[in-house]
Amino acid sequence: MQLVCWNVQWCRGVDGRVDPGRIARTVRALAPGADVVCLQEVSRGFDSLAGNGGDDQFEALASAFAGWTAIEGVAVDVPHPAGGRRQFGNLLLSRLPVRQAFRHLLPWPADADHADMQRVAVEAVIAAPDVGELRVTTTHLAYYSAAQRLAQVDALRALHAAAHGHRTRPARADSSDGPFHWRARPSAGIVCGDCNCEPGSPGHARMLEPFADGTPCLHDAWPLAHPGRPHDPTVGLYDTVQWPRQFACDFVFVSDELVPRVRSLTVDSTSDASDHQAVTLTLA
């Protein structure tokens, strides 16, 4: 199974041009065999963003991957002055069957110093023929507020632990095939996205902490694929205005069950279609 994770900056390249088609073409060229594509900073109606005409990028990107399942996760949802809605969030695209989908609004505690914005995590239970069923969660954490970011990391960890608890059928489980029907959730999981923190930072370290209840840990896939090697930078390669130095802030975390399946994790260094670089995980 192959997964691509990318903050696409409302499909705006370093050249200032907003082009969802270019994002789709870049993903296909980078990972022709991709099974799951996780995109952050996707816009609908936000013509107030630099270079953006306000088009529906969720729809444009889903159309570019025709036949795939598209799971939208809207974090910001506000009125457009001319009517309709302005929405901003994440998009998960899967070529593989999606058994369940969830949209989790993440904590947004008040911070007297930083406003930031609401954040969301999009989760899908995916049936991967060579790997088995697993959960894929993609998100985009707070940039300005460290307190909000840590609260969001704690929430992601809690969601991972809760899913692990839902793997076993309870004594009383609805089997009506209606909305109350009990469906198992696999313990194996991936959490990926723009975490807006660096390797070894408090947010990154918190994600890796062991669970007191024995829930399978989350592991940064980079050192699994590249032992002893610093994480390749995911920002600052082409956009040196927003990012005057190069560093990694886009990560892929895998649960214990998937550790032996990590075959590669790569950062694309060739594309300037966004201010971030795409990250590709391959599981065997």
C-alpha positions in Angstrom: 0.0 0.0 0.0 1.2 3.5 -0.9 0.1 6.7 0.8 0.9 10.3 -0.2 0.5 13.1 2.3 0.8 16.8 1.2 -0.1 20.2 2.5 -1.1 21.8 -0.8 -1.6 25.4 0.4 -5.0 25.8 -1.3 -3.3 24.4 -4.5 -1.1 27.5 -4.7 2.4 27.0 -6.0 5.5 29.0 -5.3 4.8 30.8 -8.6 1.6 32.2 -7.0 -0.6 30.2 -9.4 -3.6 28.3 -7.9 -4.0 25.1 -9.8 -5.8 22.0 -8.4 -5.0 20.2 -11.7 -1.3 20.7 -11.2 -1.6 19.2 -7.7 -3.3 16.1 -9.1 -0.7 15.7 -11.9 2.1 16.1 -9.4 0.7 13.4 -7.2 0.2 11.0 -10.1 3.7 11.6 -11.4 5.2 11.3 -7.9 3.4 8.1 -6.9 1.7 6.4 -9.9 0.7 3.5 -7.7 -0.7 5.5 -4.8 -3.6 4.0 -3.0 -4.4 6.8 -0.6 -3.8 10.6 -1.0 -4.1 12.8 2.1 -4.3 16.6 1.3 -4.3 19.5 3.8 -5.3 23.1 3.2 -8.0 22.5 0.6 -10.4 25.4 -0.1 -14.0 26.0 -1.2 -15.2 29.6 -1.8 -12.3 31.3 -0.1 -11.6 33.9 -2.8 -9.9 35.9 -0.1 -6.9 33.6 -0.1 -3.9 34.8 -2.2 -4.3 33.9 -5.9 -7.5 32.0 -5.2 -10.6 32.5 -7.3 -12.8 30.7 -4.7 -13.4 27.6 -6.8 -14.5 24.3 -5.1 -11.1 22.6 -4.8 -12.6 19.6 -2.9 -14.7 18.9 -6.0 -11.9 19.6 -8.5 -9.4 17.3 -6.7 -12.0 14.5 -6.3 -12.9 14.8 -10.0 -9.2 14.4 -10.8 -9.2 11.1 -9.0 -12.4 9.8 -10.6 -13.6 6.5 -9.2 -11.8 7.1 -5.9 -13.7 7.7 -2.6 -13.3 11.3 -1.5 -13.7 12.1 2.2 -14.0 15.8 3.0 -13.1 17.2 6.4 -14.1 20.9 6.7 -12.6 22.7 9.7 -13.5 26.3 8.8 -17.1 26.9 7.6 -18.3 30.5 7.4 -20.7 32.5 5.2 -19.5 34.0 1.9 -20.4 37.7 1.7 -22.0 37.1 -1.7 -23.9 34.0 -0.5 -23.0 30.4 0.0 -20.2 29.2 2.2 -16.5 29.5 2.5 -14.9 26.2 3.7 -11.3 25.1 4.4 -9.9 21.8 5.6 -8.5 18.4 4.5 -9.3 15.9 1.8 -8.7 12.1 2.0 -8.8 10.3 -1.4 -8.8 6.5 -1.5 -8.5 4.1 -4.4 -9.2 1.3 -2.0 -12.5 0.5 -0.4 -13.4 2.7 2.6 -15.3 0.8 5.2 -16.0 3.8 7.6 -15.2 7.5 7.6 -15.0 10.0 10.4 -14.5 13.7 10.7 -13.1 14.8 14.1 -13.0 18.5 15.0 -9.9 18.9 17.1 -9.6 20.9 20.4 -9.2 24.6 20.0 -8.6 26.0 23.5 -8.6 29.8 23.8 -5.1 31.3 23.7 -4.7 34.9 24.7 -1.7 35.3 22.4 -2.8 33.5 19.3 -6.1 33.3 17.4 -5.2 30.5 14.8 -8.3 28.6 13.5 -10.3 25.4 14.0 -8.6 22.2 13.0 -10.0 18.9 11.8 -8.8 15.3 11.5 -10.2 13.1 8.7 -10.2 9.4 9.4 -11.0 6.5 7.1 -11.0 2.7 7.7 -9.5 1.3 4.5 -9.3 -2.2 3.2 -5.8 -2.8 1.8 -5.4 -6.2 0.1 -1.8 -6.7 1.1 -1.9 -5.1 4.5 -5.4 -5.7 5.8 -7.9 -3.2 7.2 -6.3 -0.1 8.8 -7.2 3.4 9.8 -5.8 6.4 8.0 -6.1 9.8 9.7 -4.9 13.0 8.2 -4.8 16.4 9.9 -3.2 19.9 10.0 -2.3 21.1 13.5 -2.2 24.6 14.9 0.7 26.8 13.6 0.7 29.7 16.0 -0.3 28.3 19.3 1.8 25.6 21.0 -0.9 25.0 23.6 -3.5 24.4 20.9 -1.1 22.1 19.0 -0.4 20.0 22.1 -4.1 19.7 22.9 -4.7 18.5 19.3 -1.9 15.9 19.6 -3.5 14.7 22.8 -6.9 14.4 21.0 -5.3 12.4 18.1 -3.8 10.1 20.7 -7.1 9.7 22.4 -8.8 8.9 19.1 -6.2 6.3 18.3 -6.7 4.7 21.8 -10.5 4.8 21.4 -10.3 3.1 18.0 -8.1 0.4 19.5 -10.8 -0.2 22.1 -13.5 -0.6 19.3 -11.7 -3.5 17.7 -13.5 -6.1 19.8 -17.2 -6.8 19.6 -19.0 -5.7 22.8 -21.4 -8.1 24.5 -24.4 -6.1 23.3 -23.9 -5.0 19.7 -26.5 -3.9 17.2 -26.6 -6.0 14.0 -29.5 -4.2 12.2 -27.3 -2.9 9.4 -28.7 0.6 10.2 -26.8 3.5 11.6 -26.5 1.8 15.0 -24.9 -1.3 13.5 -21.7 -2.1 15.3 -18.6 -2.2 13.1 -15.2 -3.2 14.2 -12.4 -0.7 13.9 -8.9 -2.0 13.2 -6.1 -1.5 15.7 -3.6 -0.8 13.0 -3.4 2.9 12.1 -1.6 5.7 10.3 -1.7 9.4 11.4 -0.2 11.8 8.9 -0.2 15.5 8.1 1.3 18.9 8.6 2.0 18.9 12.4 3.5 22.4 12.4 6.3 21.2 14.7 9.8 19.8 14.2 11.3 16.4 15.0 12.0 16.3 18.7 9.7 19.2 19.6 7.2 18.8 22.4 4.3 18.1 20.0 6.3 15.5 18.1 7.6 13.9 21.3 4.1 13.8 22.8 2.8 11.9 19.7 5.3 9.2 20.4 4.8 8.7 24.1 3.7 5.2 25.3 0.1 4.7 26.3 -0.5 3.8 29.9 -3.3 1.4 29.0 -1.2 -0.7 26.6 -2.7 0.8 23.4 -0.2 0.2 20.6 2.3 3.1 20.3 2.6 5.5 17.4 6.0 5.7 15.7 7.5 8.2 13.4 7.9 6.3 10.1 11.0 8.3 9.1 13.5 6.8 11.5 12.0 3.4 10.7 12.8 3.9 7.1 16.0 5.9 7.6 17.7 4.9 10.9 20.1 7.6 12.2 19.3 10.0 9.4 17.7 13.4 10.0 14.3 13.9 8.5 14.4 15.4 5.0 13.0 19.0 5.1 9.4 19.4 4.0 9.3 23.2 3.9 11.8 25.9 2.8 13.1 24.2 -0.3 11.4 26.6 -2.8 9.3 29.0 -0.8 12.0 30.8 1.2 9.8 33.8 2.1 7.3 31.9 4.3 10.1 29.5 5.3 13.5 31.2 5.5 15.1 27.9 6.6 14.5 24.3 5.7 13.0 21.8 8.2 10.6 18.9 8.5 7.1 19.5 9.9 5.1 17.0 7.8 5.1 13.5 9.4 3.7 10.0 9.0 3.1 8.1 12.2 2.3 4.3 12.2 1.1 2.1 15.0 3.0 -0.9 16.4 1.3 -3.3 14.0 2.6 -1.5 11.0 6.2 -1.0 12.0 7.5 -4.1 10.3 5.6 -3.2 7.1 7.3 0.2 6.6 9.3 -0.2 3.4 10.0 3.4 2.5 9.2 7.0 3.4 10.3 9.7 0.9 10.0 13.4 0.7 9.6 14.8 -2.8 12.3 17.5 -3.4 11.3 18.3 -7.0 7.9 20.0 -7.0 7.2 23.7 -6.2 3.5 23.3 -6.6 3.0 24.1 -2.9 5.1 25.6 -0.1 5.3 22.1 1.4 6.8 19.0 -0.1 4.8 15.8 -0.5 5.6 12.7 1.7 5.1 9.2 0.4 4.9 6.1 2.6 5.1 2.6 1.2 3.9 -0.4 3.3 4.6 -4.0 2.4 
